[in-house]
Amino acid sequence: MTKVKIYIHYLMPKRLLTVCVGLFASSQLGKLTTLAIKYFVKFYNINTREIKGKITDYKTFNDFFARELKNKVRPIDNSQQSLVYPADGRISQFGDLISNIQIQAKGHYFSTAALLGNDDDSKTFKDGKFITTYLSPRDYHRVHIPIDGKLLKMTYIPGELFSVNPLYTQNIPELFARNERVVCIFDTPCGKMAVILVGATIVRSITTKWAGVVAPNASKTIKSWDYKKESISFHKGDEIGKFTMGSTVICLFEKGKISFSDHIRLEQHVLVGQKMANISSKKKK
């Protein structure tokens, strides 16, 4: 049955489906929008006590999906040496980058160069560490920076729109390196850090704080923006982007720069602001 589902997913008109759902989700439909949001809240058991405002305040489904939270409901770990999770979600994979290869799921691997769309950028993270967070439809869909950082570069990489839920990440080879994505590279107290926002089926848009909507994008080729000469900086826990509809965030770190917290486990559900790692005291060899 799994093979049948995967085969059907390959054949699905994923981009057309995404556009159609996006048109509904971005439309102001009054009571119909409110009804859709209420059904969504009930189906996914979303904690509405955390969100800003009332359900009736949201004019479109996308507005609710990319909702803001009330102040202080995601406290940021204030340890000087800590890094925090970039998103609410489930830890699907984490660990070491062996050379520049990382794990997608059991038996499935992909290269950092393919993920970043650039061999030079991938060399920065050779033998470093990575962590992948899957955002389900019920999760808060804003992305936050794990540690203080200055933006150096952003790259848009066109691609497929495969679903990123566990069934497909476990069965579609190199899925994250094939899907549309936005790569953000920062300079931080623990060296270079990449935060990759991965698109998926029905993900209508990927937005960053400094550039607005980056995906979808009309470009059929990789596009990069250099921000080294600009002063775009964030403090740990600041919002840096958001998704409308669910997806995945991948973070990459240089060799010897961080160590993950002992409590991290696969499939663990985490929240923005909780401690993810520490700046490593070990010197890079």
KELOVO-758733 format. One record per atom (N, C-alpha, C): residue number from 0; residue in three letters; x, y, z. Coordinates in steps of 0.2 Angstrom, whole numbers, plus 5000, padded with zeros to 4 digits. Example, Ala and Ser with C-alpha at 12.3 -4.5 7.8 and 13.67 -1.06 7.14 Angstrom:
<recs>
   num   residu     xx     yy     zz
     0      ALA   5066   4972   5039
     0      ALA   5062   4978   5039
     0      ALA   5066   4984   5039
     1      SER   5064   4989   5035
     1      SER   5068   4995   5036
     1      SER   5064   5000   5039
</recs>
This chain:
<recs>
   num   residu     xx     yy     zz
     0      MET   5004   4994   5000
     0      MET   5000   5000   5000
     0      MET   5004   5006   5000
     1      THR   5010   5006   5004
     1      THR   5015   5012   5004
     1      THR   5017   5013   4997
     2      LYS   5019   5008   4993
     2      LYS   5022   5009   4986
     2      LYS   5016   5013   4982
     3      VAL   5010   5011   4983
     3      VAL   5005   5014   4979
     3      VAL   5004   5021   4981
     4      LYS   5004   5023   4987
     4      LYS   5004   5030   4989
     4      LYS   5009   5034   4986
     5      ILE   5015   5031   4986
     5      ILE   5021   5035   4984
     5      ILE   5020   5036   4976
     6      TYR   5018   5031   4973
     6      TYR   5017   5031   4966
     6      TYR   5012   5037   4964
     7      ILE   5007   5037   4968
     7      ILE   5001   5042   4966
     7      ILE   5004   5049   4968
     8      HIS   5008   5049   4973
     8      HIS   5011   5056   4975
     8      HIS   5015   5058   4969
     9      TYR   5019   5054   4966
     9      TYR   5023   5056   4960
     9      TYR   5019   5059   4955
    10      LEU   5013   5056   4954
    10      LEU   5009   5057   4948
    10      LEU   5005   5064   4949
    11      MET   5004   5065   4956
    11      MET   4999   5071   4957
    11      MET   5002   5077   4954
    12      PRO   4997   5081   4952
    12      PRO   4999   5088   4950
    12      PRO   5000   5093   4956
    13      LYS   5006   5092   4959
    13      LYS   5007   5095   4966
    13      LYS   5007   5103   4965
    14      ARG   5010   5105   4960
    14      ARG   5010   5113   4959
    14      ARG   5003   5115   4958
    15      LEU   5000   5112   4954
    15      LEU   4993   5114   4953
    15      LEU   4988   5114   4959
    16      LEU   4989   5108   4962
    16      LEU   4986   5108   4969
    16      LEU   4987   5113   4974
    17      THR   4994   5115   4974
    17      THR   4996   5120   4979
    17      THR   4993   5127   4977
    18      VAL   4993   5128   4970
    18      VAL   4990   5135   4968
    18      VAL   4983   5135   4970
    19      CYS   4979   5130   4969
    19      CYS   4972   5130   4970
    19      CYS   4970   5130   4977
    20      VAL   4974   5126   4981
    20      VAL   4973   5127   4989
    20      VAL   4975   5134   4991
    21      GLY   4980   5137   4988
    21      GLY   4983   5143   4990
    21      GLY   4978   5149   4988
    22      LEU   4974   5148   4983
    22      LEU   4969   5153   4981
    22      LEU   4964   5153   4986
    23      PHE   4962   5147   4988
    23      PHE   4956   5147   4994
    23      PHE   4959   5150   5000
    24      ALA   4965   5148   5002
    24      ALA   4968   5149   5008
    24      ALA   4970   5157   5009
    25      SER   4971   5160   5003
    25      SER   4972   5167   5003
    25      SER   4966   5172   5002
    26      SER   4961   5169   5001
    26      SER   4954   5173   5000
    26      SER   4951   5175   5006
    27      GLN   4948   5181   5006
    27      GLN   4944   5183   5012
    27      GLN   4937   5181   5010
    28      LEU   4934   5176   5014
    28      LEU   4928   5173   5012
    28      LEU   4923   5173   5018
    29      GLY   4925   5178   5023
    29      GLY   4920   5179   5028
    29      GLY   4919   5173   5033
    30      LYS   4912   5171   5033
    30      LYS   4910   5166   5038
    30      LYS   4913   5159   5035
    31      LEU   4914   5158   5029
    31      LEU   4917   5152   5026
    31      LEU   4924   5151   5029
    32      THR   4928   5156   5029
    32      THR   4935   5156   5031
    32      THR   4935   5155   5039
    33      THR   4930   5158   5042
    33      THR   4930   5156   5050
    33      THR   4928   5149   5051
    34      LEU   4923   5147   5047
    34      LEU   4921   5140   5048
    34      LEU   4927   5135   5046
    35      ALA   4931   5136   5041
    35      ALA   4936   5132   5039
    35      ALA   4942   5132   5045
    36      ILE   4943   5138   5048
    36      ILE   4948   5139   5053
    36      ILE   4946   5135   5059
    37      LYS   4939   5135   5061
    37      LYS   4937   5132   5067
    37      LYS   4937   5124   5066
    38      TYR   4936   5122   5060
    38      TYR   4936   5115   5058
    38      TYR   4943   5112   5059
    39      PHE   4948   5116   5056
    39      PHE   4955   5115   5057
    39      PHE   4958   5115   5064
    40      VAL   4955   5119   5068
    40      VAL   4957   5120   5075
    40      VAL   4955   5113   5079
    41      LYS   4949   5111   5077
    41      LYS   4946   5105   5080
    41      LYS   4949   5099   5078
    42      PHE   4950   5099   5072
    42      PHE   4953   5092   5069
    42      PHE   4960   5091   5071
    43      TYR   4964   5097   5072
    43      TYR   4971   5096   5074
    43      TYR   4973   5098   5081
    44      ASN   4967   5099   5085
    44      ASN   4968   5100   5092
    44      ASN   4973   5106   5094
    45      ILE   4972   5112   5090
    45      ILE   4976   5117   5091
    45      ILE   4975   5121   5097
    46      ASN   4980   5123   5101
    46      ASN   4979   5127   5107
    46      ASN   4978   5134   5105
    47      THR   4972   5136   5105
    47      THR   4970   5143   5103
    47      THR   4971   5148   5109
    48      ARG   4973   5146   5115
    48      ARG   4975   5150   5121
    48      ARG   4981   5154   5119
    49      GLU   4985   5151   5115
    49      GLU   4992   5153   5114
    49      GLU   4992   5159   5108
    50      ILE   4987   5159   5104
    50      ILE   4987   5163   5098
    50      ILE   4985   5170   5100
    51      LYS   4987   5175   5096
    51      LYS   4985   5182   5096
    51      LYS   4978   5183   5094
    52      GLY   4974   5186   5097
    52      GLY   4967   5188   5095
    52      GLY   4963   5182   5095
    53      LYS   4957   5183   5092
    53      LYS   4952   5177   5091
    53      LYS   4951   5175   5084
    54      ILE   4949   5169   5083
    54      ILE   4948   5166   5077
    54      ILE   4945   5170   5072
    55      THR   4940   5174   5074
    55      THR   4936   5178   5070
    55      THR   4940   5184   5067
    56      ASP   4946   5185   5070
    56      ASP   4950   5191   5068
    56      ASP   4954   5189   5062
    57      TYR   4954   5183   5060
    57      TYR   4958   5181   5055
    57      TYR   4954   5181   5048
    58      LYS   4956   5185   5044
    58      LYS   4952   5186   5037
    58      LYS   4953   5181   5032
    59      THR   4959   5178   5032
    59      THR   4960   5172   5028
    59      THR   4963   5166   5031
    60      PHE   4963   5160   5028
    60      PHE   4965   5154   5031
    60      PHE   4973   5155   5032
    61      ASN   4976   5158   5027
    61      ASN   4983   5159   5028
    61      ASN   4985   5163   5034
    62      ASP   4981   5168   5035
    62      ASP   4983   5172   5041
    62      ASP   4983   5168   5047
    63      PHE   4978   5164   5048
    63      PHE   4978   5160   5054
    63      PHE   4984   5154   5054
    64      PHE   4985   5152   5048
    64      PHE   4990   5146   5048
    64      PHE   4997   5149   5050
    65      ALA   4998   5155   5048
    65      ALA   5005   5158   5049
    65      ALA   5004   5163   5055
    66      ARG   4999   5161   5060
    66      ARG   4998   5165   5066
    66      ARG   5003   5167   5070
    67      GLU   5003   5173   5073
    67      GLU   5007   5175   5078
    67      GLU   5005   5172   5085
    68      LEU   5010   5171   5090
    68      LEU   5008   5169   5096
    68      LEU   5008   5175   5101
    69      LYS   5005   5174   5107
    69      LYS   5005   5179   5112
    69      LYS   5012   5180   5115
    70      ASN   5014   5185   5117
    70      ASN   5021   5187   5120
    70      ASN   5022   5182   5126
    71      LYS   5028   5179   5126
    71      LYS   5030   5175   5132
    71      LYS   5028   5168   5132
    72      VAL   5024   5166   5127
    72      VAL   5021   5159   5127
    72      VAL   5027   5154   5124
    73      ARG   5032   5157   5121
    73      ARG   5038   5153   5119
    73      ARG   5044   5157   5122
    74      PRO   5045   5156   5129
    74      PRO   5051   5159   5132
    74      PRO   5058   5156   5129
    75      ILE   5062   5161   5128
    75      ILE   5069   5159   5124
    75      ILE   5074   5157   5130
    76      ASP   5077   5152   5129
    76      ASP   5082   5150   5134
    76      ASP   5088   5155   5134
    77      ASN   5089   5158   5140
    77      ASN   5094   5164   5140
    77      ASN   5101   5162   5142
    78      SER   5103   5155   5142
    78      SER   5109   5154   5143
    78      SER   5114   5156   5138
    79      GLN   5119   5159   5140
    79      GLN   5124   5163   5135
    79      GLN   5127   5158   5130
    80      GLN   5128   5152   5131
    80      GLN   5131   5147   5127
    80      GLN   5126   5143   5123
    81      SER   5119   5144   5124
    81      SER   5114   5140   5121
    81      SER   5112   5142   5114
    82      LEU   5110   5137   5110
    82      LEU   5106   5138   5104
    82      LEU   5099   5135   5105
    83      VAL   5094   5138   5102
    83      VAL   5087   5136   5103
    83      VAL   5084   5133   5097
    84      TYR   5079   5129   5098
    84      TYR   5075   5126   5092
    84      TYR   5072   5132   5087
    85      PRO   5073   5131   5081
    85      PRO   5070   5137   5076
    85      PRO   5063   5136   5075
    86      ALA   5060   5131   5077
    86      ALA   5053   5130   5075
    86      ALA   5049   5125   5080
    87      ASP   5043   5126   5081
    87      ASP   5039   5121   5084
    87      ASP   5039   5115   5079
    88      GLY   5039   5109   5081
    88      GLY   5039   5103   5077
    88      GLY   5042   5097   5080
    89      ARG   5043   5092   5075
    89      ARG   5046   5085   5077
    89      ARG   5053   5085   5075
    90      ILE   5057   5082   5079
    90      ILE   5064   5081   5076
    90      ILE   5064   5075   5072
    91      SER   5065   5075   5066
    91      SER   5065   5070   5061
    91      SER   5072   5066   5061
    92      GLN   5077   5071   5061
    92      GLN   5084   5068   5061
    92      GLN   5088   5073   5064
    93      PHE   5094   5071   5066
    93      PHE   5099   5076   5069
    93      PHE   5106   5072   5069
    94      GLY   5111   5075   5069
    94      GLY   5118   5072   5070
    94      GLY   5123   5075   5066
    95      ASP   5128   5070   5065
    95      ASP   5134   5072   5061
    95      ASP   5133   5072   5054
    96      LEU   5137   5077   5050
    96      LEU   5137   5077   5043
    96      LEU   5144   5073   5042
    97      ILE   5143   5067   5039
    97      ILE   5149   5063   5037
    97      ILE   5151   5065   5030
    98      SER   5157   5069   5030
    98      SER   5160   5073   5025
    98      SER   5154   5078   5023
    99      ASN   5151   5077   5018
    99      ASN   5145   5082   5017
    99      ASN   5139   5078   5015
   100      ILE   5138   5073   5018
   100      ILE   5132   5069   5017
   100      ILE   5128   5069   5024
   101      GLN   5121   5070   5023
   101      GLN   5117   5069   5029
   101      GLN   5111   5065   5028
   102      ILE   5108   5062   5033
   102      ILE   5103   5057   5033
   102      ILE   5096   5061   5032
   103      GLN   5092   5058   5028
   103      GLN   5085   5061   5027
   103      GLN   5080   5056   5031
   104      ALA   5081   5050   5031
   104      ALA   5077   5045   5035
   104      ALA   5081   5038   5034
   105      LYS   5079   5033   5038
   105      LYS   5083   5027   5038
   105      LYS   5084   5024   5030
   106      GLY   5090   5024   5028
   106      GLY   5092   5021   5022
   106      GLY   5092   5026   5016
   107      HIS   5090   5033   5018
   107      HIS   5090   5038   5013
   107      HIS   5095   5044   5015
   108      TYR   5099   5046   5010
   108      TYR   5104   5051   5012
   108      TYR   5104   5056   5006
   109      PHE   5107   5062   5007
   109      PHE   5108   5067   5002
   109      PHE   5114   5071   5004
   110      SER   5116   5074   4999
   110      SER   5122   5078   5000
   110      SER   5121   5085   5002
   111      THR   5125   5088   5006
   111      THR   5124   5095   5008
   111      THR   5125   5100   5002
   112      ALA   5129   5098   4997
   112      ALA   5130   5102   4991
   112      ALA   5123   5103   4987
   113      ALA   5120   5097   4987
   113      ALA   5113   5097   4983
   113      ALA   5108   5101   4987
   114      LEU   5108   5100   4994
   114      LEU   5103   5104   4998
   114      LEU   5105   5112   4997
   115      LEU   5111   5114   4997
   115      LEU   5112   5121   4997
   115      LEU   5113   5124   4990
   116      GLY   5113   5119   4985
   116      GLY   5114   5122   4979
   116      GLY   5121   5125   4977
   117      ASN   5126   5123   4981
   117      ASN   5132   5127   4980
   117      ASN   5138   5122   4983
   118      ASP   5143   5120   4980
   118      ASP   5148   5116   4982
   118      ASP   5152   5120   4988
   119      ASP   5154   5127   4986
   119      ASP   5158   5131   4991
   119      ASP   5154   5131   4998
   120      ASP   5148   5133   4998
   120      ASP   5144   5133   5004
   120      ASP   5144   5126   5008
   121      SER   5144   5121   5004
   121      SER   5144   5114   5007
   121      SER   5150   5113   5011
   122      LYS   5156   5115   5008
   122      LYS   5162   5114   5011
   122      LYS   5163   5117   5018
   123      THR   5159   5123   5019
   123      THR   5159   5126   5025
   123      THR   5157   5122   5031
   124      PHE   5152   5117   5029
   124      PHE   5149   5113   5034
   124      PHE   5151   5106   5034
   125      LYS   5157   5104   5030
   125      LYS   5159   5098   5030
   125      LYS   5161   5095   5037
   126      ASP   5158   5089   5038
   126      ASP   5159   5086   5045
   126      ASP   5156   5089   5051
   127      GLY   5152   5094   5049
   127      GLY   5148   5098   5054
   127      GLY   5142   5094   5057
   128      LYS   5137   5098   5059
   128      LYS   5131   5094   5062
   128      LYS   5125   5097   5059
   129      PHE   5120   5093   5059
   129      PHE   5113   5096   5056
   129      PHE   5107   5093   5061
   130      ILE   5102   5097   5060
   130      ILE   5096   5095   5063
   130      ILE   5090   5097   5059
   131      THR   5085   5092   5058
   131      THR   5079   5093   5054
   131      THR   5073   5093   5058
   132      THR   5069   5098   5057
   132      THR   5063   5099   5061
   132      THR   5057   5099   5056
   133      TYR   5052   5094   5057
   133      TYR   5046   5094   5053
   133      TYR   5040   5097   5056
   134      LEU   5037   5102   5053
   134      LEU   5032   5106   5055
   134      LEU   5025   5103   5053
   135      SER   5021   5100   5057
   135      SER   5015   5097   5055
   135      SER   5010   5102   5054
   136      PRO   5004   5101   5051
   136      PRO   4999   5106   5051
   136      PRO   4997   5109   5057
   137      ARG   4997   5106   5063
   137      ARG   4995   5109   5069
   137      ARG   5000   5113   5072
   138      ASP   5006   5113   5070
   138      ASP   5011   5117   5073
   138      ASP   5011   5125   5071
   139      TYR   5014   5129   5076
   139      TYR   5015   5136   5074
   139      TYR   5020   5136   5069
   140      HIS   5019   5140   5064
   140      HIS   5023   5140   5057
   140      HIS   5027   5146   5056
   141      ARG   5030   5149   5061
   141      ARG   5035   5154   5061
   141      ARG   5042   5151   5063
   142      VAL   5047   5154   5059
   142      VAL   5054   5151   5060
   142      VAL   5058   5157   5064
   143      HIS   5062   5154   5069
   143      HIS   5066   5159   5073
   143      HIS   5073   5157   5073
   144      ILE   5077   5162   5074
   144      ILE   5085   5160   5074
   144      ILE   5087   5157   5080
   145      PRO   5091   5152   5079
   145      PRO   5093   5148   5085
   145      PRO   5098   5152   5090
   146      ILE   5102   5157   5087
   146      ILE   5107   5160   5090
   146      ILE   5108   5167   5087
   147      ASP   5111   5172   5091
   147      ASP   5112   5178   5088
   147      ASP   5116   5177   5081
   148      GLY   5114   5181   5076
   148      GLY   5117   5180   5069
   148      GLY   5116   5186   5065
   149      LYS   5121   5187   5060
   149      LYS   5121   5192   5055
   149      LYS   5120   5188   5048
   150      LEU   5115   5191   5045
   150      LEU   5114   5188   5038
   150      LEU   5119   5189   5033
   151      LEU   5122   5184   5030
   151      LEU   5127   5184   5025
   151      LEU   5124   5183   5018
   152      LYS   5120   5179   5017
   152      LYS   5118   5177   5010
   152      LYS   5111   5173   5011
   153      MET   5107   5174   5005
   153      MET   5101   5170   5005
   153      MET   5101   5167   4998
   154      THR   5098   5161   4997
   154      THR   5098   5158   4990
   154      THR   5091   5155   4989
   155      TYR   5088   5156   4984
   155      TYR   5082   5153   4982
   155      TYR   5083   5147   4977
   156      ILE   5081   5141   4979
   156      ILE   5082   5135   4974
   156      ILE   5076   5132   4972
   157      PRO   5074   5133   4965
   157      PRO   5068   5130   4963
   157      PRO   5068   5122   4963
   158      GLY   5062   5120   4964
   158      GLY   5062   5112   4964
   158      GLY   5055   5109   4964
   159      GLU   5055   5103   4966
   159      GLU   5048   5100   4967
   159      GLU   5044   5102   4973
   160      LEU   5038   5099   4974
   160      LEU   5034   5101   4979
   160      LEU   5031   5094   4982
   161      PHE   5036   5090   4984
   161      PHE   5034   5083   4987
   161      PHE   5032   5085   4994
   162      SER   5027   5081   4997
   162      SER   5025   5082   5004
   162      SER   5031   5080   5008
   163      VAL   5032   5083   5014
   163      VAL   5037   5081   5018
   163      VAL   5035   5078   5024
   164      ASN   5029   5075   5024
   164      ASN   5027   5071   5030
   164      ASN   5031   5064   5030
   165      PRO   5031   5061   5036
   165      PRO   5036   5055   5037
   165      PRO   5035   5050   5032
   166      LEU   5029   5049   5029
   166      LEU   5028   5043   5024
   166      LEU   5033   5045   5018
   167      TYR   5033   5051   5016
   167      TYR   5037   5053   5010
   167      TYR   5044   5054   5011
   168      THR   5046   5056   5017
   168      THR   5053   5057   5018
   168      THR   5057   5051   5019
   169      GLN   5053   5045   5021
   169      GLN   5055   5039   5022
   169      GLN   5056   5035   5015
   170      ASN   5053   5037   5010
   170      ASN   5052   5033   5004
   170      ASN   5054   5037   4998
   171      ILE   5055   5043   4998
   171      ILE   5057   5047   4991
   171      ILE   5064   5049   4992
   172      PRO   5068   5047   4988
   172      PRO   5076   5048   4988
   172      PRO   5077   5056   4988
   173      GLU   5081   5058   4992
   173      GLU   5084   5065   4991
   173      GLU   5078   5070   4991
   174      LEU   5073   5069   4995
   174      LEU   5067   5073   4995
   174      LEU   5069   5081   4996
   175      PHE   5073   5082   5002
   175      PHE   5074   5089   5004
   175      PHE   5078   5092   4999
   176      ALA   5083   5089   4995
   176      ALA   5087   5092   4990
   176      ALA   5084   5092   4983
   177      ARG   5077   5090   4983
   177      ARG   5074   5090   4977
   177      ARG   5068   5096   4977
   178      ASN   5066   5097   4983
   178      ASN   5060   5102   4984
   178      ASN   5063   5109   4984
   179      GLU   5058   5113   4982
   179      GLU   5059   5121   4982
   179      GLU   5061   5123   4989
   180      ARG   5066   5127   4990
   180      ARG   5068   5129   4996
   180      ARG   5072   5136   4996
   181      VAL   5073   5139   5002
   181      VAL   5076   5145   5003
   181      VAL   5082   5144   5008
   182      VAL   5088   5145   5007
   182      VAL   5094   5144   5011
   182      VAL   5096   5151   5014
   183      CYS   5097   5151   5020
   183      CYS   5099   5157   5023
   183      CYS   5105   5156   5027
   184      ILE   5111   5159   5026
   184      ILE   5117   5158   5029
   184      ILE   5119   5164   5034
   185      PHE   5120   5163   5040
   185      PHE   5122   5168   5045
   185      PHE   5129   5167   5048
   186      ASP   5132   5172   5050
   186      ASP   5138   5172   5054
   186      ASP   5136   5173   5061
   187      THR   5138   5168   5066
   187      THR   5136   5168   5072
   187      THR   5142   5167   5077
   188      PRO   5140   5167   5084
   188      PRO   5146   5166   5089
   188      PRO   5148   5159   5088
   189      CYS   5145   5154   5085
   189      CYS   5147   5147   5084
   189      CYS   5149   5146   5076
   190      GLY   5151   5151   5073
   190      GLY   5153   5150   5066
   190      GLY   5147   5151   5061
   191      LYS   5148   5149   5055
   191      LYS   5143   5149   5050
   191      LYS   5137   5145   5052
   192      MET   5131   5147   5051
   192      MET   5125   5143   5052
   192      MET   5121   5144   5046
   193      ALA   5118   5138   5043
   193      ALA   5113   5138   5038
   193      ALA   5106   5136   5041
   194      VAL   5101   5140   5039
   194      VAL   5094   5139   5040
   194      VAL   5091   5138   5034
   195      ILE   5088   5132   5033
   195      ILE   5085   5130   5026
   195      ILE   5078   5129   5027
   196      LEU   5074   5133   5024
   196      LEU   5066   5133   5024
   196      LEU   5064   5129   5018
   197      VAL   5061   5123   5019
   197      VAL   5060   5118   5013
   197      VAL   5052   5119   5012
   198      GLY   5051   5120   5005
   198      GLY   5044   5120   5003
   198      GLY   5041   5113   5002
   199      ALA   5035   5112   5001
   199      ALA   5031   5106   5001
   199      ALA   5025   5107   4997
   200      THR   5021   5101   4996
   200      THR   5014   5101   4993
   200      THR   5010   5106   4997
   201      ILE   5006   5110   4994
   201      ILE   5002   5115   4997
   201      ILE   5005   5120   5002
   202      VAL   5012   5121   5002
   202      VAL   5015   5126   5005
   202      VAL   5015   5132   5000
   203      ARG   5010   5137   5002
   203      ARG   5009   5142   4997
   203      ARG   5015   5147   4997
   204      SER   5018   5148   5002
   204      SER   5023   5153   5002
   204      SER   5029   5152   5008
   205      ILE   5035   5154   5006
   205      ILE   5040   5155   5011
   205      ILE   5042   5162   5011
   206      THR   5042   5165   5017
   206      THR   5043   5172   5018
   206      THR   5049   5173   5023
   207      THR   5053   5178   5021
   207      THR   5058   5180   5026
   207      THR   5057   5187   5029
   208      LYS   5060   5189   5034
   208      LYS   5059   5196   5037
   208      LYS   5062   5201   5033
   209      TRP   5067   5200   5030
   209      TRP   5071   5205   5026
   209      TRP   5069   5205   5019
   210      ALA   5066   5200   5016
   210      ALA   5064   5200   5009
   210      ALA   5057   5199   5007
   211      GLY   5053   5198   5012
   211      GLY   5046   5196   5010
   211      GLY   5045   5190   5007
   212      VAL   5040   5189   5003
   212      VAL   5039   5182   5000
   212      VAL   5045   5180   4995
   213      VAL   5048   5175   4996
   213      VAL   5053   5173   4992
   213      VAL   5051   5167   4987
   214      ALA   5047   5163   4990
   214      ALA   5044   5157   4986
   214      ALA   5036   5157   4987
   215      PRO   5032   5156   4982
   215      PRO   5035   5154   4975
   215      PRO   5038   5159   4972
   216      ASN   5042   5157   4967
   216      ASN   5046   5162   4963
   216      ASN   5046   5160   4956
   217      ALA   5046   5165   4951
   217      ALA   5045   5164   4944
   217      ALA   5052   5161   4941
   218      SER   5057   5162   4945
   218      SER   5064   5160   4942
   218      SER   5064   5152   4942
   219      LYS   5067   5150   4936
   219      LYS   5068   5143   4935
   219      LYS   5075   5141   4937
   220      THR   5079   5145   4939
   220      THR   5086   5144   4941
   220      THR   5087   5147   4948
   221      ILE   5093   5144   4951
   221      ILE   5095   5146   4957
   221      ILE   5097   5154   4957
   222      LYS   5094   5157   4962
   222      LYS   5095   5165   4963
   222      LYS   5098   5166   4970
   223      SER   5103   5170   4971
   223      SER   5107   5172   4977
   223      SER   5107   5179   4978
   224      TRP   5106   5181   4984
   224      TRP   5107   5188   4987
   224      TRP   5113   5189   4992
   225      ASP   5117   5193   4991
   225      ASP   5123   5194   4995
   225      ASP   5121   5200   5000
   226      TYR   5121   5198   5007
   226      TYR   5120   5203   5012
   226      TYR   5126   5205   5016
   227      LYS   5132   5203   5014
   227      LYS   5137   5204   5018
   227      LYS   5139   5211   5020
   228      LYS   5137   5216   5016
   228      LYS   5138   5223   5017
   228      LYS   5132   5227   5020
   229      GLU   5127   5223   5021
   229      GLU   5121   5226   5025
   229      GLU   5121   5224   5032
   230      SER   5118   5227   5036
   230      SER   5118   5226   5043
   230      SER   5111   5223   5045
   231      ILE   5110   5217   5043
   231      ILE   5104   5213   5045
   231      ILE   5105   5208   5050
   232      SER   5104   5209   5056
   232      SER   5106   5205   5062
   232      SER   5100   5203   5066
   233      PHE   5100   5198   5069
   233      PHE   5095   5195   5074
   233      PHE   5097   5193   5080
   234      HIS   5093   5193   5086
   234      HIS   5095   5191   5092
   234      HIS   5092   5184   5093
   235      LYS   5095   5179   5097
   235      LYS   5093   5173   5098
   235      LYS   5085   5173   5099
   236      GLY   5082   5169   5095
   236      GLY   5074   5168   5096
   236      GLY   5070   5173   5092
   237      ASP   5073   5178   5089
   237      ASP   5070   5182   5084
   237      ASP   5067   5179   5078
   238      GLU   5061   5181   5076
   238      GLU   5058   5178   5070
   238      GLU   5062   5180   5064
   239      ILE   5063   5175   5060
   239      ILE   5066   5177   5053
   239      ILE   5062   5175   5047
   240      GLY   5057   5171   5048
   240      GLY   5053   5169   5042
   240      GLY   5047   5165   5044
   241      LYS   5043   5163   5039
   241      LYS   5037   5159   5041
   241      LYS   5035   5156   5034
   242      PHE   5031   5150   5036
   242      PHE   5027   5146   5030
   242      PHE   5020   5148   5030
   243      THR   5017   5148   5025
   243      THR   5009   5147   5025
   243      THR   5008   5140   5022
   244      MET   5006   5135   5027
   244      MET   5005   5128   5026
   244      MET   5012   5125   5028
   245      GLY   5011   5118   5030
   245      GLY   5017   5115   5034
   245      GLY   5023   5113   5030
   246      SER   5029   5112   5033
   246      SER   5035   5111   5030
   246      SER   5040   5109   5034
   247      THR   5047   5110   5033
   247      THR   5052   5108   5036
   247      THR   5058   5113   5037
   248      VAL   5061   5113   5042
   248      VAL   5067   5118   5043
   248      VAL   5073   5113   5045
   249      ILE   5079   5115   5041
   249      ILE   5085   5111   5042
   249      ILE   5090   5116   5044
   250      CYS   5094   5115   5050
   250      CYS   5099   5119   5052
   250      CYS   5106   5115   5051
   251      LEU   5111   5119   5048
   251      LEU   5118   5116   5048
   251      LEU   5123   5120   5052
   252      PHE   5128   5117   5054
   252      PHE   5133   5120   5059
   252      PHE   5140   5117   5057
   253      GLU   5145   5122   5058
   253      GLU   5152   5120   5056
   253      GLU   5154   5115   5061
   254      LYS   5160   5111   5058
   254      LYS   5163   5106   5062
   254      LYS   5165   5109   5069
   255      GLY   5164   5105   5074
   255      GLY   5167   5107   5081
   255      GLY   5164   5113   5084
   256      LYS   5159   5116   5081
   256      LYS   5156   5122   5084
   256      LYS   5151   5121   5089
   257      ILE   5147   5116   5088
   257      ILE   5141   5115   5093
   257      ILE   5141   5108   5096
   258      SER   5137   5107   5101
   258      SER   5136   5100   5104
   258      SER   5128   5100   5105
   259      PHE   5125   5095   5103
   259      PHE   5118   5095   5104
   259      PHE   5116   5093   5111
   260      SER   5111   5095   5114
   260      SER   5109   5094   5121
   260      SER   5108   5086   5122
   261      ASP   5109   5084   5128
   261      ASP   5109   5076   5129
   261      ASP   5101   5074   5128
   262      HIS   5097   5078   5129
   262      HIS   5089   5076   5130
   262      HIS   5086   5075   5123
   263      ILE   5090   5077   5117
   263      ILE   5087   5077   5111
   263      ILE   5086   5069   5109
   264      ARG   5080   5068   5106
   264      ARG   5078   5061   5104
   264      ARG   5074   5062   5097
   265      LEU   5075   5057   5093
   265      LEU   5071   5057   5086
   265      LEU   5064   5056   5088
   266      GLU   5060   5060   5084
   266      GLU   5052   5060   5085
   266      GLU   5050   5064   5091
   267      GLN   5055   5067   5094
   267      GLN   5053   5072   5100
   267      GLN   5050   5078   5097
   268      HIS   5044   5080   5100
   268      HIS   5041   5086   5099
   268      HIS   5044   5092   5103
   269      VAL   5046   5097   5099
   269      VAL   5050   5103   5102
   269      VAL   5046   5109   5101
   270      LEU   5048   5115   5105
   270      LEU   5045   5121   5104
   270      LEU   5051   5126   5103
   271      VAL   5049   5132   5099
   271      VAL   5053   5137   5098
   271      VAL   5056   5140   5105
   272      GLY   5062   5141   5106
   272      GLY   5065   5144   5112
   272      GLY   5068   5139   5117
   273      GLN   5066   5133   5116
   273      GLN   5069   5128   5120
   273      GLN   5076   5126   5118
   274      LYS   5080   5124   5123
   274      LYS   5087   5123   5122
   274      LYS   5088   5117   5117
   275      MET   5092   5118   5112
   275      MET   5093   5113   5107
   275      MET   5101   5111   5107
   276      ALA   5105   5116   5109
   276      ALA   5112   5114   5109
   276      ALA   5116   5119   5113
   277      ASN   5123   5118   5113
   277      ASN   5127   5123   5116
   277      ASN   5133   5124   5111
   278      ILE   5136   5130   5112
   278      ILE   5142   5132   5108
   278      ILE   5147   5127   5111
   279      SER   5151   5124   5107
   279      SER   5156   5119   5109
   279      SER   5162   5122   5112
   280      SER   5165   5120   5117
   280      SER   5171   5122   5120
   280      SER   5177   5119   5117
   281      LYS   5176   5114   5113
   281      LYS   5181   5111   5109
   281      LYS   5184   5115   5104
   282      LYS   5190   5115   5103
   282      LYS   5193   5119   5097
   282      LYS   5193   5115   5091
   283      LYS   5192   5118   5085
   283      LYS   5191   5114   5079
   283      LYS   5198   5112   5077
   284      LYS   5199   5105   5075
   284      LYS   5205   5102   5073
   284      LYS   5207   5104   5066
</recs>
